[in-house]
């Protein structure tokens, strides 16, 4: 029998309260179901002080800084095999394993694509911390657990390490939370697209559609601003989760980048052999008046353009999942369902499958990354067109923040509604799927609606300064 993780249950703690007490620890990673949902947003997790770090960039994988000399995904599979344990099925699903993020550009490596545009800036790494100490919060039953596997030690040393790590965790939680300081405003936002240039970008995509190159492509603009002195990333995240709560939110550091995400979108969920993906396609801004808000939601649900966009991506994801799932197991239990968040309504579908006996979580990543809802269809050609139009790397935006348990359990979001803080700068992307029915002005307004809650969390004021192309 495989080794089991050691766990203890403690008195209920609000996840954010615990996070505030633990955020100063090395490798702090907070996977935050800030918008509670009994199924999608039930659990939150915190990992601290990883015992190892896996990275991959430009085809080179490393473990604690040492080259592995295998392609990234096979190297990751070999690493995970060293630390397999048996999880307790009665407790929260993530009890120890890897937490981190994959940049969008990693999908280019998987598809064998190359672009000079991805060398303009330093490429963000595929970054995973390996955690033996996990805090888990069951927000449905209001139960808090601490898991310690004792890894990477073995035998009796592993048991002793697990016990010591649990004691350490409890002491950390008893520290007083840090005082919250006023947050300086972030101003002077600029975009890589002027309004007129965004119109040209949409028309270029539609030209490709009319020529039969693609059915749709997702085009995003990137907003950037300098961070002022005294800016607190964790305080920013506190405001973000308050202004735009989401079921797949996260706050973590990956290399030189800090990621603060309020994503509503699930890329992959794996429980045993059961696999699920939930693509979002179709967006409408919310209204303050309840009647108008309901009307907007209904108009979205009946929109020919948005439903067609969603169905195209569902077909793409059915194909992606079929590459790793048992034949004839892929199904669509929900098509164009409606979900509402703080600032927008979305159309969301659900695609499920059963993993083939000879496949694992690594095969799922290889089959589906990056998510089709943020590329377009067909995926490979859409990615090439996106690159030629956006001309800047997306980095962790439209990549994925995720955990991958040592027992094979996995949850991956799509990193939208996400801010990247790096080298004194903040960057925020917002985009949308373009079809032949898209109106460029409406698409531009949609990007603004998607980004607005991020701007609110930074300053409460949107003061975008357009930069001509």
C-alpha positions in Angstrom: 0.0 0.0 0.0 1.2 3.5 -0.8 2.1 5.8 2.1 -0.7 8.1 3.4 -0.4 11.7 4.3 -0.7 12.7 8.0 -3.6 15.1 8.7 -5.2 16.9 11.6 -8.5 18.9 11.8 -8.5 22.2 13.6 -11.2 24.7 14.4 -12.7 26.4 11.4 -10.7 29.3 9.9 -11.8 31.6 7.1 -9.4 30.9 4.2 -8.4 34.6 3.8 -7.7 35.0 7.5 -5.4 32.1 7.4 -3.8 33.4 4.2 -3.1 36.7 5.8 -1.1 35.0 8.6 0.8 32.8 6.2 1.5 35.1 3.2 5.0 35.9 4.4 6.2 32.3 4.2 8.4 31.2 1.3 6.6 29.8 -1.7 3.2 31.0 -0.4 0.5 29.8 -2.8 -3.2 30.5 -2.2 -5.8 28.7 -4.3 -8.9 30.6 -3.3 -12.6 29.8 -3.9 -13.5 33.4 -3.2 -16.9 32.9 -4.7 -18.4 30.0 -2.8 -20.2 27.2 -4.8 -21.1 23.8 -3.3 -19.3 22.0 -6.2 -17.1 24.4 -8.2 -16.0 26.7 -5.3 -16.2 24.5 -2.3 -12.5 24.2 -1.3 -9.6 26.6 -0.8 -6.0 25.5 -0.3 -2.7 27.1 0.9 0.7 25.7 0.4 3.9 27.1 2.0 7.6 26.3 2.0 7.9 23.9 -0.9 10.6 21.3 -0.7 11.4 21.5 -4.4 10.7 23.7 -7.4 10.2 22.5 -11.0 10.6 24.9 -13.8 10.5 24.7 -17.6 11.2 27.4 -20.2 12.2 27.2 -23.9 12.2 23.4 -23.7 14.6 23.1 -20.7 13.2 21.6 -17.4 14.9 22.0 -14.1 14.5 20.6 -10.5 15.8 22.9 -7.8 17.8 24.7 -10.5 19.5 21.5 -11.9 18.7 20.6 -15.5 16.7 17.4 -15.9 17.6 16.7 -19.6 14.2 15.5 -20.5 11.4 17.4 -22.3 9.3 19.3 -19.7 6.2 17.1 -19.4 8.1 13.7 -19.3 10.4 15.3 -16.7 7.5 16.4 -14.6 5.9 12.9 -14.8 9.2 11.4 -13.6 9.4 13.8 -10.7 5.8 13.2 -9.6 6.4 9.4 -9.6 9.0 9.9 -6.8 6.4 11.3 -4.4 3.2 9.2 -5.0 1.0 8.7 -1.9 -2.5 7.6 -1.2 -5.0 10.3 -0.3 -7.9 10.0 2.1 -11.0 10.1 -0.1 -13.1 11.4 2.8 -11.1 14.6 3.1 -10.5 17.6 0.8 -9.2 16.5 -2.6 -5.8 18.1 -2.5 -3.6 16.8 0.3 -0.1 17.5 -1.0 1.5 17.9 -4.4 2.5 20.6 -6.9 1.0 24.1 -7.1 2.0 26.7 -9.8 1.3 28.1 -13.2 1.8 27.4 -16.8 2.3 30.3 -19.2 0.2 30.5 -22.4 3.4 30.2 -24.5 4.0 26.7 -23.2 1.2 25.7 -25.6 3.5 26.8 -28.5 6.1 24.3 -27.4 3.4 21.5 -27.2 2.2 22.4 -30.7 5.8 22.8 -32.1 5.2 26.4 -33.0 7.8 29.2 -32.8 7.6 33.0 -33.1 10.0 35.9 -32.8 7.3 37.8 -30.9 7.9 35.5 -27.9 11.5 36.5 -27.6 10.7 40.2 -27.2 10.4 39.8 -23.5 11.8 37.2 -21.1 9.5 34.2 -21.3 7.6 33.4 -18.1 8.5 29.9 -16.9 6.3 26.9 -16.3 6.7 27.0 -12.5 5.6 24.4 -9.9 6.4 24.2 -6.2 6.2 20.8 -4.6 4.5 21.0 -1.2 4.5 18.6 1.7 2.5 21.0 3.9 -1.1 22.0 2.8 -3.9 23.9 4.6 -7.3 22.8 3.3 -10.6 24.6 3.8 -14.0 22.9 3.2 -16.2 25.9 2.9 -19.4 23.9 2.6 -18.9 22.0 5.9 -16.8 24.8 7.5 -13.9 22.4 8.3 -10.2 23.1 8.3 -7.5 20.5 7.8 -3.7 20.6 7.8 -1.9 17.9 5.8 1.8 17.0 6.1 3.3 14.2 4.0 6.8 14.3 5.4 8.2 14.4 1.9 10.9 14.3 0.6 12.1 12.3 3.6 11.6 8.5 3.7 10.9 5.9 6.3 11.0 6.9 9.9 12.5 10.3 9.0 9.4 11.0 6.9 7.1 10.4 9.9 9.2 12.6 12.1 9.3 15.4 9.5 5.5 15.2 9.0 4.9 15.6 12.8 7.4 18.5 13.0 5.7 20.2 10.0 2.3 19.9 11.6 3.5 21.6 14.8 5.2 24.3 12.7 1.9 24.9 10.8 -0.1 25.3 14.0 2.3 27.8 15.4 2.2 29.9 12.2 -1.6 30.0 12.4 -1.5 31.4 15.9 0.5 34.5 14.9 -1.5 37.7 14.7 -2.5 38.9 11.2 -0.5 41.8 9.9 -2.0 45.2 10.0 -3.6 46.3 6.8 -2.2 49.6 5.3 -3.9 52.0 2.9 -3.3 51.1 -0.7 -1.8 53.7 -3.0 -3.6 54.2 -6.3 -2.2 52.7 -9.5 -2.6 55.2 -12.3 -1.3 55.9 -15.8 -2.6 52.7 -17.5 -1.6 52.2 -21.1 -2.7 49.6 -23.7 -0.8 47.9 -26.5 -3.9 48.7 -28.7 -5.3 52.1 -29.4 -9.0 51.9 -30.0 -8.6 52.3 -33.8 -5.9 49.6 -33.8 -8.2 47.2 -32.0 -10.8 47.8 -34.7 -8.2 46.9 -37.3 -7.3 43.8 -35.3 -10.9 42.6 -35.3 -11.2 43.2 -39.0 -8.0 41.2 -39.7 -9.5 38.2 -37.7 -12.7 38.5 -39.7 -10.7 38.5 -42.9 -9.1 35.2 -41.9 -12.6 33.8 -41.1 -14.0 34.8 -44.5 -11.0 33.2 -46.2 -11.7 29.9 -44.4 -8.5 30.0 -42.2 -10.4 29.8 -38.9 -13.8 29.9 -37.4 -12.9 32.2 -34.6 -10.0 33.7 -32.6 -9.6 35.2 -29.2 -7.9 38.7 -29.3 -6.8 40.4 -26.1 -5.3 43.8 -25.3 -2.7 44.2 -22.6 -2.9 47.1 -20.1 0.2 48.1 -18.1 1.1 50.6 -15.4 4.0 51.3 -13.0 3.4 50.3 -9.4 3.7 53.2 -6.9 5.9 53.2 -3.8 4.2 51.4 -0.9 2.1 49.2 -3.1 1.1 46.0 -1.3 0.5 43.0 -3.6 -1.4 41.1 -0.9 -3.6 44.1 -0.1 -4.3 44.4 -3.8 -5.4 40.8 -3.9 -7.7 41.4 -0.9 -9.4 44.2 -2.8 -9.6 42.1 -6.0 -11.3 39.1 -4.3 -13.7 41.6 -2.7 -14.6 43.4 -5.9 -14.6 40.4 -8.2 -15.0 37.1 -6.2 -14.5 34.1 -8.4 -14.5 30.3 -7.8 -11.0 29.7 -9.3 -9.1 32.7 -7.8 -5.5 32.5 -6.8 -2.5 34.4 -5.4 1.0 33.0 -5.7 4.5 33.8 -6.8 6.1 32.0 -9.8 9.8 32.9 -10.3 10.0 36.7 -10.6 6.3 37.2 -11.2 3.5 37.5 -8.7 0.1 36.4 -10.0 -3.2 37.6 -8.6 -6.2 36.0 -10.3 -10.0 36.1 -10.0 -10.7 33.6 -12.7 -14.3 32.2 -13.2 -13.1 29.5 -15.6 -12.1 25.9 -15.1 -9.8 24.4 -17.7 -9.6 20.9 -16.2 -10.8 18.9 -13.2 -9.6 15.4 -12.7 -10.9 13.1 -10.0 -9.7 9.5 -10.5 -10.6 8.8 -14.1 -13.4 11.4 -14.3 -12.4 14.5 -16.3 -14.3 17.8 -16.7 -13.8 21.1 -18.5 -16.0 24.2 -18.4 -15.4 26.5 -21.4 -16.7 30.1 -21.1 -17.7 31.8 -24.4 -20.3 34.6 -24.5 -20.2 37.6 -22.2 -22.5 40.5 -21.3 -21.9 43.3 -18.8 -24.2 43.3 -15.8 -26.6 46.2 -15.1 -27.3 47.9 -11.7 -31.1 47.7 -12.1 -32.3 44.1 -11.5 -34.8 44.1 -14.4 -32.3 45.4 -16.9 -29.7 42.9 -15.5 -32.1 40.0 -16.0 -32.9 41.2 -19.5 -29.2 41.4 -20.4 -28.7 37.8 -19.1 -31.6 36.6 -21.2 -30.4 38.4 -24.4 -27.0 36.7 -23.9 -28.6 33.3 -23.5 -30.5 33.8 -26.8 -27.6 35.4 -28.7 -27.0 33.6 -32.0 -23.4 34.9 -32.2 -22.5 34.0 -28.6 -24.1 30.5 -28.7 -22.3 29.8 -32.0 -19.0 30.9 -30.5 -19.6 28.6 -27.4 -20.6 25.6 -29.5 -17.5 25.9 -31.7 -15.3 25.8 -28.6 -17.2 22.9 -27.1 -16.5 20.9 -30.3 -12.8 21.8 -30.1 -12.7 20.7 -26.4 -14.5 17.4 -27.2 -11.8 16.7 -29.7 -9.0 17.7 -27.2 -10.4 15.5 -24.4 -10.9 12.5 -26.8 -7.1 12.4 -27.3 -6.7 11.3 -23.6 -10.1 9.8 -22.8 -11.7 6.4 -23.3 -13.4 6.2 -26.7 -17.1 7.3 -26.7 -16.8 8.6 -23.0 -16.8 12.3 -23.9 -20.1 14.0 -23.2 -21.7 17.5 -23.0 -24.1 17.5 -20.1 -24.5 21.3 -20.2 -24.5 23.4 -23.4 -24.5 27.2 -23.2 -25.6 27.4 -19.5 -25.8 30.8 -18.0 -23.6 31.9 -15.1 -23.4 35.4 -13.4 -20.4 37.0 -11.7 -19.8 40.4 -10.1 -19.4 42.3 -13.4 -20.5 40.1 -16.2 -22.9 37.3 -17.3 -21.3 34.3 -19.1 -22.4 31.4 -21.2 -20.7 28.3 -19.8 -20.7 24.7 -21.2 -19.6 21.5 -19.5 -17.7 18.8 -21.2 -16.8 15.5 -19.4 -14.9 12.3 -20.2 -13.3 9.3 -18.7 -9.5 9.1 -18.8 -8.2 6.2 -20.8 -6.4 3.5 -18.7 -3.0 4.3 -20.2 -3.3 8.1 -19.7 -2.6 10.4 -16.7 -2.9 14.0 -15.7 0.2 14.9 -17.8 -1.4 13.5 -20.9 -4.5 15.6 -20.2 -2.3 18.8 -20.0 -0.6 17.8 -23.3 -4.0 17.2 -25.0 -5.8 20.3 -23.9 -3.3 23.2 -23.1 -3.9 26.0 -23.8 -7.6 26.0 -23.4 -9.6 26.4 -26.6 -11.8 29.1 -25.2 -8.9 31.6 -25.2 -7.4 30.5 -28.5 -10.1 29.9 -31.1 -10.8 27.2 -33.6 -9.0 25.5 -35.1 -6.5 26.0 -32.2 -3.1 25.8 -34.0 -4.0 28.3 -36.7 -5.8 30.6 -34.3 -2.7 30.7 -32.1 -0.6 31.8 -35.1 -3.1 34.5 -36.0 -3.3 35.8 -32.4 0.5 36.0 -32.3 0.7 38.0 -35.5 -1.9 40.5 -34.3 -1.1 40.9 -30.5 2.7 40.8 -31.1 3.5 40.5 -27.4 3.6 37.3 -25.3 0.7 36.7 -23.0 2.8 35.0 -20.2 0.6 33.6 -17.5 -2.5 35.3 -18.8 -4.6 32.7 -20.6 -2.3 30.1 -19.2 -3.3 28.1 -16.1 -2.9 28.2 -12.3 -3.4 24.8 -10.9 -2.7 22.1 -8.4 -1.6 18.5 -9.2 -1.8 16.2 -6.3 0.7 13.4 -5.6 -2.3 11.1 -5.9 -3.1 12.3 -9.4 -6.0 14.7 -8.5 -5.9 17.9 -10.5 -7.7 21.3 -10.8 -6.6 23.8 -13.4 -8.1 27.2 -14.1 -7.7 29.4 -17.1 -5.9 32.5 -15.9 -8.3 35.2 -17.1 -9.3 38.3 -14.9 -5.6 38.1 -13.8 -3.0 40.6 -12.9 0.7 40.0 -13.2 3.1 42.0 -11.0 6.7 42.0 -12.0 9.7 44.3 -11.8 7.7 47.2 -10.5 5.0 46.9 -13.2 1.5 45.6 -13.3 -0.1 44.1 -16.4 -3.7 43.1 -17.1 -5.1 41.5 -20.2 -8.7 41.3 -21.4 -10.0 39.8 -24.6 -12.8 38.1 -26.3 -13.6 35.6 -29.1 -14.0 37.1 -32.5 -16.4 35.6 -35.1 -17.8 36.9 -38.4 -20.7 38.3 -36.5 -18.6 40.3 -34.1 -19.0 44.1 -33.9 -15.6 45.7 -33.1 -17.1 48.4 -30.8 -19.0 45.8 -28.8 -15.9 43.6 -28.6 -13.8 46.6 -27.4 -16.4 47.4 -24.7 -16.4 43.8 -23.6 -12.7 43.9 -22.9 -13.2 47.0 -20.8 -16.0 45.4 -18.9 -13.9 42.3 -18.2 -10.9 44.4 -17.0 -12.9 47.0 -15.0 -13.0 45.1 -11.7 -9.2 44.7 -11.9 -8.8 48.4 -12.4 -11.2 48.9 -9.4 -9.0 46.8 -7.2 -5.9 48.7 -8.3 -7.3 52.2 -7.8 -11.0 52.5 -8.1 -10.5 54.7 -11.2 -9.9 53.7 -14.8 -7.7 56.3 -16.4 -6.5 54.5 -19.5 -4.1 56.4 -21.7 -4.2 55.0 -25.2 -0.9 54.6 -26.9 -1.0 54.8 -30.8 0.2 51.8 -32.6 
